[in-house]
Amino acid sequence: MAVKHIVLFRFKADASAETVKEGTSRMLSLKEGCIHPTTQKPYIKALTGGKDISIEGADNGITHAFVMEFESIEDRDHYVNNDPYHAEFKSWIISYLEKFIIVDYEEGVF
């Protein structure tokens, strides 16, 4: 069953526009950069993202949102726990973030 992985960022106030652009570009590059160890092919089914444009005022300071889709929980688990491309990205981005939120769900499972 498909797994959605939602990642929300609030960049630090002193993060430059160039840093934010690089961070968002690197986040989106995960779709092609994360290679499955068995198939040797990218395994993130979909990845989209953008800057918050909500007018509801309920963003709690979140500035950017990303939604990924994995084929299975096993693929999601590999991404979170073992993928070296993802690990390198996390190590790089963390110093530029004030806050991050990550939520996963299986479609239709309540």
N, C-alpha and C positions, 0 to 999 in steps of 0.2 A: 504494500500500500504506500502511496506517495507520502512523503514527509515534507512539510513546509518548515523553513528555518528563517525566522524573522530577526534581523539585526538592526538595532536603532543606536545611533551615535549622537552625542553632543560633544562637539570639538571644544577644546579649551579656548577661552576668549583671546588668548595671545597666539593662537595658531594662525599662521599667515594664509592668505588666499591660495598661495601656491601649495602649501602643505595640505590644505583641504582638498584641492584639486588632485594632488598626487594620491592622497588617502582614498578618495572615492574611486579614482581610476584603478588603483591597486586592488581595491575591494572587488570591483567588477571583473578584474583580470583573473580572479579565482576560478571563474567558470572554465576557462581554457587551461589555466596553470595547474589545477589540481588533477593529477593523473592517478587513476586506479592502479594499484600494484599488480593486480591479476591481468586485467585487460590491456593495460598500458594506454588507456584512452581517457579523455576527460569524462567525469562521472556526475558532475552537477548538471541536472537536466535543464534548469532554467535559473537565471539570476538577473534581477532588475533592481533598480534603485534610483533615488533622487533626493533632492532637497525638500524639506517639509514646506508645504504651501497651504496647510490647513488654516481655515479662518475661524475655527471653533475655540481657539485659545486653550486647548487641553493637551498641548504637546509636552508639558513639563520640561521644557528646555531642549527637547530632542530636536536636532537640526537635520538629520539625514536618516533615511530608511532604506532597507534592502530586504528583498524577499528571494530566497533560494528554494529550489525544489530538488529533492533527492528521490531516487527510485525506491529506496528502502531505509529502514532504521539502521541496517548494517552499513550502508553507504554514509549516512549521516554520522554514525559512530566513528567510522574511519576518518572522515573529514575532521571531526572534533578532536580525536585522540591521537591520530597517527600521520596525518598528511603533512609532509615537510613544507610544502608551498604555503599552506594555511598557517603553520606554526611560525614561519618566517614573517608572514604578514602580521600576525598577532603581536609578535615581538616588536615590530616596527611601529605599528599604529598606536599601541597602548599609551605611549608617552604624550600623544597629542590629544587624547580623549579625556574629557571631564567626566563623562558618564557613558555607559553603554548598557543596553538591555538586549537579551537574547531570549526568544520564545520559539519553541518548536511544537508542531502538532501534526497528527495524522488527519487527513481530510475526512470529515464526517464522524470522527471518534470523539464522543462527549462523555 
